[in-house]
């Protein structure tokens, strides 16, 4: 087993609490490492796990987990947990895992899951949509598509994400979330391969040659993936093709670092909007 066998990796650093009296990782923690990586694997597939499994009509249960030890990890080691969906049967799926320190293989593992009815825990066939998603991801395919369109075309999906993030999570009053600009804005929505909307944003043109991105929202459990970046890039590229010379946005201060990584720079002083600290950020554009 080599690093090249895996598309997916979850990186972590060994903590003091995970080391035993021999000053190596206590053996049971390796199963925890694999389980933590599995949760991140679903995020890599752009799946909000609970909602996705509800839509698929089942859930996954561990049938068997085996670990083979080759070498030990120690406190403060940075290790990478690789996972691969190696086989899908009628109702089961087999994940192979490898824990690496740089190129050194420390641990191998095999996890067997069964797709089952949550109420009775009796097995069910793996749904074709889940089967295709897993096979596609392991083959290198994309897991989410960004669509651009009007409110009439994308409003229902955009509203679902914005309601979850702004109204329910951030407790912004619903009457402050919706405005007339939705009707004239260009909207972007990212949907996973189950058709679930998982991220959104919109683009206005407050002045000639100026684009303004707003209402950026990503499903809570999928933050830290590429979805927000993909929404921003799609809207920026539309503004560029439209001939805009700059794109601005009002970033929540907690998201300032994210927008800086997309090339935006702060402009002016911080301010409050709907009771949340914001700062204006701007990205100059060049013609394509």
C-alpha positions, 0 to 999 in steps of 0.5 A: 500500500502506497500513498499513490493508492489514495485520492483522499487524505485526512491530516492530523497531528498526534495529541498528548492524550493519544500516547500511552506509557510507551510514548507511542499512540495507543493502539485503539486510537488508530480506529478513531483516526480512521473513523475521523477520516471517514467523516471527512471523506463524506465532506470530500464528496460534498455530502452533508451526511445526515441529510444525505442518508435520510434522502437515500433511505438508510444509513451505514453501520460498521460490520467489521473493522481490522487494523494491522500495525507496521510502525508506531506514531508518536506525539506531535507526528503529523500523519495522513490517513488515506481512505479508498472505497475499494469495493461495493457489494449488494448492501456492503462497501469496503474501505481500505485505509492507510496511515502514513508519516510522510511516505512511511506506512504505519498502519493499514486498515479495512472497514466494512460498512453495511447500508441498512434501514435505521429503524430495523438495522436490516440491510438494504441494497446500496442505492444506485446514486450512492454507488455511482457517487463513490465510484465517480469520486474514486475515478477522479470525477467532480462531486459538485456542479456550480450552476449560474442563473436567475432567481426564477431558475435557482431561487428555491435551491439558493433560499434553502442554503441561505435559510439554513445558514443565515436565518437558522444558524446566524439568527438573522431575521428572515425579513432582513435576509430577502430583498428585491435585489434577488430578482435582478442578481445573478445567482450561483448554486453548488449542488452535489451529485445527489442534487442537494444544494450545498452552497450559494452566492449572488452577484450584483452590479451596483455601478457600471464596471463594478460587481458585488458578491453577496449572500455567500453561504455554505452548508455548515458541515461542508465548510473548509472544502472547496465549495465556497471557493468554487462559488466565488470563482464562478461569480468572479469569472462572470463579472470578468466576462461582463467587463467589470473592472473590480469585484467587491464584497462585504465580508464577515470578519470571520471569513476575511481570511477565506476571501484574502486567499481568493485574492480580495484585499480589505478596503476601508474600516470595519462596520456592522451589518445585521449586527455582525462585524464586516469589512469591505474587500475588493478584487481588481479584474483584468480583461480575459 
